[in-house]
């Protein structure tokens, strides 16, 4: 049986992305960006962005391993998303 010393183990060392929350088009959005540009996922996820045909709608948009220019463009595009209210 191997016992690890958890005091010397830092889970943040292995994390590739940062996550933060924002409101876009009136809905709560989970935004993910890589810690190192070009190594990880850049994107957005909406758990609920309205109800369509009597079902909760969710939405995600992401890119993997984007260069800094494309990452910045995607983050700007995410801020312009609009969802039609029913």
VENBELSUL-V466161 format. One record per residue. D_FIRST is the distance of its C-alpha to the first C-alpha in Angstrom with 2 decimals. Layout:
D_FIRST + D_FIRST
This chain:
0.00 + 3.80 + 6.49 + 9.87 + 13.09 + 15.26 + 18.36 + 18.45 + 17.83 + 21.22 + 21.50 + 25.22 + 24.54 + 23.71 + 26.54 + 29.54 + 31.98 + 33.62 + 34.87 + 37.89 + 40.30 + 44.07 + 47.01 + 48.82 + 51.90 + 51.22 + 47.71 + 44.30 + 42.62 + 39.06 + 39.47 + 36.79 + 37.34 + 35.23 + 34.20 + 35.57 + 38.69 + 38.42 + 34.64 + 33.78 + 35.62 + 38.85 + 40.13 + 41.03 + 40.14 + 42.38 + 40.87 + 44.41 + 47.56 + 50.04 + 50.83 + 52.39 + 53.73 + 52.28 + 48.68 + 46.54 + 46.44 + 43.65 + 43.85 + 41.75 + 42.77 + 40.59 + 40.48 + 37.68 + 37.79 + 41.32 + 43.22 + 44.37 + 47.81 + 46.62 + 43.98 + 46.75 + 49.06 + 46.53 + 45.86 + 49.65 + 50.14 + 47.55 + 49.64 + 52.70 + 51.29 + 53.58 + 53.06 + 56.06 + 56.29 + 57.48
